[in-house]
Every structure is written in C-alpha cells, then in structure tokens.
Amino acid sequence: MFFSARAVAQLGDTMLPVALAAGLLQHGHGAGAVGAALASTSAAFAGLIVFGGVIADRFDTRRLMIGADLVRVCTQSLAAALFFSGHVVLWQICVIGFVNGVAGAVFQPGVAGTVPRLATDVQGANGAIRIAEAVAQLAGPALAGVLVGFASPGGVFAAHAATYTVSAVCLLLLRLPPRVRTGAARALKGGRAFRADLVEGWREFRSRTWLWGVIAVWCLYMITVWGPTTPLVAAEIVQDHGARSYGLVNSALGAGTVVGGLLALRLRPRRMLRAGAFGVFAFAAFPVTVGAGLSVAAMAAGAAVAGVGMAFWSVMWATSVQTQVPADVLNRIHAYDVAGSLAMMPVGQSLAGPAAGVFGPDHVLLAAGGMSFVVAASLLCVPAIRGLVRADAPGDPGSRP
C-alpha cells in the first residue's frame, strides 16, 4: 500500500511542471511566472517542514499523511477549475501552490519514519520506492503532454487531484506495526514544550557533521543548479519544441532514474555517501544539453544520464539518514534534512527568470551544469561525508555520530 501510494503520488507530481509551464505560457506569462508558481510551493514546504517533523513525532503519521493528501485533492481540483474556466491569475495559482506546500510539509516527515517500520532491508526498500517513483515519472510527463495537447492544462490538474485521492486511499488501507517509544519519545505525547522538541531535533542534527555537511553543500546546489534548472528547462523546451517534447525529455529522466534505482538495489558500497556523490556529477548532462540547444534526442539522453546519477545518490542518502539516526528523532531529523536541502530552492527558482533575462536562459543552464561538478566535488572534499561507513557494515565500530 505504501509502495503504491508513493508511486501514484509521484505520477501526479511529475505532471505538474508540464501543466504549469504550458498553462501559464498559454495565458501570456513567461518563465518567471513558472518559477514563481513553483517557488510558492517549495517555499512553504521548506519553511514549515521542521514544524511538521515535530508534529509527526507527536501524532499518528499515517493520519497526518492522509489529511495532507485530502487537502491537496481540494487545491488541485480548484486549480483545474480555474484553468478550465480560462480565468487564470498568477497570484491565485501561487496561493494554491503555497497551500500545497503546507500540506507537503505535514506529509513528508512521516515518509522517512514509515520506511524503517515496514522494511528490514531499508536500502532495498528505498531502492524499490525510488524505482516505482521513477516509473511514474516516466509516464507522468508524457501523460501530461497528451492531456495538454488534446485537452487543456486543467485536465492535468484534475488528474493530479485524482492521484492524491488514490494515495489517500492506499494510506487509509495501510496497517503499520506499532511504533516503539522510549521515555523521551513518550514525553512528546505527554505535553513537553513544542520549542523543546525543535531544539532537541536541532541538537541531534547539529551533532552529525556528515548530515549538516551534506545539507550545507545542497543549499549551494539548490540555488545554482536545481532551482534554476527546473523552470528554465520547462520553459525552454515547451517554447522551442512543445509540451509533448518536454514530456518526452522528462520521461527519459524517469527512465534514467529507474536504472539508478536498480543500481542502488544491486550495489552495497561500504561508504554510501562517497559512492553516491559520484552520481551527482552526472546531473550536469541535463541542463548542459538543454542550454547548448541540442536536439530533443540529445536532451533526452542527457536527462537519462542525470536520472541515473541522482537516483543512486538519493537512495544512498535516504538510507544513510534512516539507518544512522535513532528512530526516536528520525522524523525531526528528516524534517531538518528536507528543510535544509530545499531551503534555497525557491531562491534559485525565483532568480531563474531575472537571471535568464540578464544572461540568457542558455547561459544560466550551462552555468548550472558547471556547478553540478562543483557540488559533487565539495561532497567528496568533506572527510565526514566521504568517510561515513554504513550502519550495517561488518565490523563497523559504530558510525552513528
């Protein structure tokens, strides 16, 4: 049920950039508007997920995730109605995106804590979920392109709302084993101060150099690579080649992600983060091929290479967090992890339009490709990151700190 919920939700999420790019461009907006719409969601998500982590440690995470899905059913249905009516105002789309971000901030912390409760092989479970999400990503953009081409962007938003409905139903049917609580964890339900819980989560986060080291590097990645790449790639491909081509390129990204997930299922490196960091180098192929103005086939190939590398990194990273961090604080640590990872993404997305206006979108994308190498090299330069030994390594003297 959890596997299905994540795969179906990802199907809808990968359709959204296509719908936003095509819909806003059809109504006279440019790349800056696409970036602003995406930033409204990511800003709310990154700003509030830390509080979502504390809430997840206090309440039933499954119920929180179901509630968040139902909220997004309502918001995406409203967005569909706006696009069907032809009355599309940017601030309204941004408000809808902000509410979606709040719901995501409540939903996401429960994901990290759920996987270890369901699986004995955490890396294998993360790899399987990543593959399922990638398969959804393979179909999602292509389906969105078809819906935009033969119906309208409103049809994509309606389909997105339907995916959240399926996710909520799957989670409703899910039966989780009881969560074992220590005295500290029980205190969360016993009325301990909310602020104290935030402080404890921050203390646990700060005590792990490998953890905050990765997040610090990832802030740079979000500003200079992922943030500008997402809206600019969407706008460039849709404007030059159409929504269907953008769907094809994103499907290639999904295909690469499947391969990366399969590699993560097979390979069991002793130093997971070091191995995963080499995958980050591969992401440069995506923005570089688009920025260089290559053919759709070349852009699809670049997206596939990027997908392999980033999928492998994401499994190595998620597994490291879920196995190195104690269960009592995992939801909060994961919240700090996601907040730190995404904190700078809305900055990068918001700056994408102005930067493209000054330097040109092709130059910004080529620069993003170069910064991918800088980010990967930075990860490998930190001893605590490259030297972290997996928790289940034979003869491991203890690598949790």
C-alpha positions in Angstrom: 0.0 0.0 0.0 2.8 2.4 0.9 4.7 1.5 -2.3 1.5 2.2 -4.4 0.8 5.5 -2.5 4.3 6.9 -3.2 4.3 5.7 -6.9 0.8 7.2 -7.7 1.5 10.5 -5.9 4.8 10.8 -7.8 2.8 10.3 -11.1 0.8 13.4 -10.3 3.8 15.4 -9.1 5.7 14.8 -12.3 2.8 16.0 -14.3 2.6 19.3 -12.5 5.6 21.2 -14.1 4.2 20.4 -17.6 0.8 21.7 -16.6 2.2 24.9 -15.0 4.6 25.7 -17.9 2.0 25.0 -20.6 -0.9 26.6 -18.8 0.9 29.8 -17.7 2.6 30.3 -21.1 -0.8 29.9 -22.8 -2.2 32.7 -20.7 0.6 35.1 -21.5 3.1 34.5 -18.6 6.8 33.7 -19.0 9.5 31.7 -17.4 9.5 34.0 -14.4 5.9 33.2 -13.7 6.6 29.4 -13.9 9.4 29.9 -11.4 7.2 31.9 -9.1 4.5 29.3 -9.1 6.9 26.5 -8.3 8.7 28.6 -5.7 5.4 29.3 -3.8 5.1 25.6 -3.1 8.7 24.9 -2.3 9.0 28.0 0.0 6.0 26.9 2.1 7.3 23.3 2.2 10.8 24.2 3.2 9.8 26.8 5.7 7.3 24.7 7.6 8.6 21.1 7.3 10.6 21.5 10.5 7.3 22.0 12.4 5.8 19.1 10.5 8.6 16.9 11.9 7.7 17.7 15.5 4.1 17.1 14.7 4.9 13.8 13.2 6.7 12.7 16.4 3.6 13.7 18.4 0.8 12.2 16.4 -0.2 9.3 14.1 1.9 9.9 11.0 -0.5 7.8 8.8 -3.4 10.1 9.7 -1.4 13.2 9.1 -0.4 11.9 5.6 -4.0 11.1 4.7 -5.1 14.5 5.8 -2.4 16.2 3.8 -3.4 14.2 0.7 -7.1 15.2 1.1 -6.1 18.9 1.3 -4.2 18.6 -2.0 -7.2 16.9 -3.6 -9.2 20.1 -2.9 -6.4 22.5 -4.0 -5.7 20.8 -7.3 -9.4 20.4 -8.1 -9.7 24.2 -7.6 -6.7 24.8 -9.9 -8.3 22.5 -12.5 -11.5 24.6 -12.3 -9.5 27.9 -12.8 -7.7 26.6 -15.9 -10.9 25.1 -17.4 -12.7 28.4 -16.9 -9.8 30.3 -18.6 -9.6 32.7 -15.6 -6.0 32.2 -14.6 -4.5 34.8 -12.3 -0.9 34.2 -11.2 -1.4 35.1 -7.5 -4.2 32.6 -7.2 -2.0 29.9 -8.7 0.7 30.9 -6.2 -1.7 30.7 -3.3 -2.8 27.2 -4.3 0.9 26.3 -4.6 1.5 27.7 -1.1 -1.3 25.6 0.4 0.1 22.5 -1.4 3.5 23.3 0.2 2.0 23.4 3.7 0.3 20.1 3.1 3.5 18.6 1.9 5.3 19.8 5.0 2.9 17.8 7.1 3.1 14.8 4.9 6.8 14.4 4.2 8.3 13.8 7.7 6.2 10.6 8.1 7.8 9.1 4.9 11.2 8.7 6.5 9.8 7.1 9.7 7.5 4.8 7.8 10.1 3.0 5.7 12.1 1.5 8.6 8.9 0.4 10.2 7.8 -1.6 7.1 11.2 -3.0 5.8 14.1 -4.9 7.3 16.2 -4.1 4.2 16.0 -0.3 4.3 18.3 0.3 1.3 16.3 -2.3 -0.7 13.0 -0.6 0.2 14.3 2.8 -0.7 15.6 1.5 -4.0 12.2 -0.2 -4.8 10.3 3.0 -3.9 12.7 5.1 -6.0 12.1 2.8 -9.0 8.4 3.0 -8.5 8.6 6.8 -8.4 10.8 6.7 -11.5 8.3 4.6 -13.4 5.6 7.1 -12.5 7.9 9.9 -13.6 8.4 8.0 -16.9 4.6 8.0 -17.6 3.6 11.3 -15.8 5.2 13.9 -18.1 4.2 12.1 -21.2 0.6 11.8 -20.0 0.6 15.4 -19.0 1.8 16.4 -22.5 -1.0 14.3 -24.1 -3.6 15.9 -21.8 -2.3 19.4 -22.6 -2.2 18.7 -26.3 -5.6 17.1 -26.6 -7.5 18.7 -23.7 -6.1 21.5 -21.6 -3.8 22.2 -18.6 -7.0 21.9 -16.5 -7.2 18.2 -17.3 -3.7 17.7 -15.9 -4.7 19.4 -12.6 -7.8 17.2 -12.4 -5.7 14.1 -12.9 -3.2 15.4 -10.3 -6.1 15.7 -7.8 -7.1 12.1 -8.6 -3.6 10.8 -7.8 -3.8 12.3 -4.3 -7.2 10.6 -3.9 -5.6 7.2 -4.7 -2.7 7.9 -2.4 -5.0 8.8 0.5 -7.0 5.5 0.0 -3.8 3.4 -0.1 -2.6 5.0 3.2 -6.0 4.5 4.7 -5.7 0.8 4.0 -2.2 0.6 5.3 -1.6 -1.1 8.7 1.6 -0.1 10.3 3.3 -2.0 13.2 3.1 -0.1 16.5 5.9 2.4 17.0 8.1 1.6 19.9 8.6 4.7 22.1 11.4 5.4 24.6 10.8 7.6 27.6 12.0 10.6 25.6 9.6 9.8 22.7 6.7 9.3 25.1 7.4 12.8 26.5 6.4 14.2 23.2 2.9 12.9 23.7 2.9 13.9 27.3 2.9 17.7 26.7 6.5 18.6 26.5 7.1 22.1 25.1 7.0 22.3 21.3 10.0 24.5 21.3 12.0 22.0 23.4 11.2 19.3 20.7 12.5 21.7 18.0 15.7 22.3 20.0 16.3 18.7 20.6 15.9 17.9 16.9 18.3 20.7 16.0 20.8 19.4 18.6 20.7 15.9 17.1 21.0 17.3 13.6 24.0 19.5 14.5 25.9 16.7 16.2 26.3 14.8 12.9 28.9 16.5 10.7 28.1 14.3 7.7 24.5 15.3 8.0 24.7 19.1 8.2 27.7 19.0 5.8 25.6 17.5 3.0 22.8 20.0 3.7 25.2 22.9 3.5 26.5 21.8 0.2 23.0 21.1 -1.0 22.0 24.7 -0.3 24.5 25.7 -3.0 23.1 23.0 -5.3 19.6 24.3 -5.0 20.5 27.9 -5.7 22.8 27.3 -8.6 21.6 24.0 -10.2 18.2 22.5 -9.4 16.4 25.8 -8.6 17.1 27.5 -12.0 17.1 24.2 -14.0 13.5 23.2 -13.2 11.6 26.3 -14.6 14.1 27.2 -17.3 14.2 23.7 -18.8 10.4 23.6 -18.8 10.1 27.0 -20.4 12.8 26.4 -23.0 11.6 23.0 -24.2 7.9 23.9 -24.2 8.6 27.2 -26.1 11.0 25.7 -28.7 9.7 22.1 -29.1 6.2 22.0 -27.5 4.7 20.3 -24.4 5.0 16.8 -25.8 8.7 17.1 -26.2 9.1 18.3 -22.7 7.1 15.3 -21.6 9.4 13.0 -23.6 12.5 14.6 -22.0 11.1 14.2 -18.5 10.2 10.6 -19.3 13.8 10.0 -20.3 14.8 11.4 -16.9 12.4 8.9 -15.3 14.0 6.0 -17.4 17.4 7.0 -16.1 16.0 7.1 -12.6 14.8 3.5 -12.9 18.3 2.4 -13.9 19.8 4.4 -11.0 17.3 2.7 -8.6 18.2 -0.7 -10.0 21.9 0.1 -9.4 21.1 1.1 -5.9 19.4 -2.3 -5.3 22.4 -4.2 -6.5 25.4 -2.2 -5.2 26.1 -2.1 -1.4 29.0 0.3 -1.0 30.6 0.4 2.4 30.8 4.2 2.2 27.4 5.1 0.8 27.7 8.8 0.6 31.1 8.7 -1.1 29.6 6.4 -3.8 26.5 8.5 -4.1 28.5 11.7 -4.6 30.0 10.4 -7.8 26.4 10.1 -9.1 25.9 13.9 -8.6 28.5 14.6 -11.3 26.0 13.0 -13.8 23.3 15.6 -13.3 25.3 18.2 -15.3 24.2 16.4 -18.5 20.6 17.6 -18.2 21.0 21.4 -18.0 24.0 21.4 -20.4 22.2 19.6 -23.2 19.2 22.0 -22.9 21.4 25.1 -22.5 23.5 24.1 -25.6 20.3 24.0 -27.7 20.9 20.4 -28.7 18.2 18.2 -30.3 15.3 16.7 -28.4 17.0 13.3 -28.6 20.3 14.7 -27.1 18.3 16.4 -24.3 16.5 13.2 -23.6 19.9 11.3 -23.4 21.3 14.0 -21.0 18.2 13.7 -18.8 18.6 9.9 -18.7 22.2 10.2 -17.6 21.2 12.7 -14.9 18.4 10.5 -13.7 20.8 7.5 -13.2 23.2 9.6 -11.1 20.6 11.4 -9.0 18.6 8.3 -8.2 21.7 6.5 -7.0 22.6 9.4 -4.8 19.1 9.8 -3.4 18.9 6.1 -2.3 22.4 6.3 -0.7 21.4 9.5 1.1 17.9 8.4 2.3 19.3 5.0 3.6 22.1 6.7 5.4 19.7 9.1 7.2 17.2 6.3 8.1 19.8 3.9 9.4 22.3 6.2 11.1 19.7 8.3 13.0 17.8 6.8 16.1 14.1 6.2 15.5 13.0 8.5 18.3 14.2 11.6 16.5 14.1 10.4 12.9 11.0 12.4 11.9 12.5 15.6 13.2 15.9 14.9 11.8 14.3 14.1 8.4 12.4 17.4 8.6 15.6 19.4 9.3 17.2 17.4 6.4 14.5 18.3 3.9 14.2 21.9 5.1 17.9 22.4 4.8 18.0 20.6 1.4 15.2 22.7 0.0 15.6 26.0 1.8 17.4 27.6 -1.1 15.3 26.0 -3.9 12.7 28.8 -4.0 15.6 31.3 -4.2 17.0 29.5 -7.2 13.6 29.2 -8.8 12.7 32.9 -8.2 16.1 34.1 -9.6 15.8 31.9 -12.7 13.6 34.4 -14.6 15.7 37.5 -13.8 19.0 35.7 -14.4 17.7 34.4 -17.7 16.6 37.9 -18.7 20.1 39.3 -18.0 22.4 36.5 -19.2 20.0 34.4 -21.3 18.5 31.1 -20.3 21.1 29.1 -22.3 24.0 30.6 -20.3 22.2 30.1 -17.0 21.7 26.4 -17.8 25.3 25.9 -18.9 26.4 27.5 -15.6 24.1 25.2 -13.7 25.9 22.2 -15.4 29.2 23.5 -14.3 28.0 24.0 -10.7 27.0 20.3 -10.6 30.6 19.4 -10.8 31.5 21.9 -8.0 28.8 20.5 -5.7 29.9 16.8 -6.3 33.5 17.7 -5.7 32.5 19.6 -2.5 30.8 16.5 -1.1 33.9 14.4 -1.7 36.1 17.0 -0.1 34.5 16.7 3.4 36.1 13.8 5.4 33.0 13.2 7.5 30.8 12.7 4.3 33.2 10.6 2.2 34.3 8.5 5.2 30.9 7.6 6.7 30.6 3.8 7.0 27.2 2.2 6.5 25.4 1.2 9.7 25.2 -2.5 8.8 28.8 -2.8 7.6 30.7 -5.9 9.0 32.9 -4.9 11.9 31.6 -1.4 12.0 32.8 0.1 15.2 29.8 2.5 15.3 29.2 5.3 12.8 26.0 6.8 14.0 27.5 10.1 15.3 
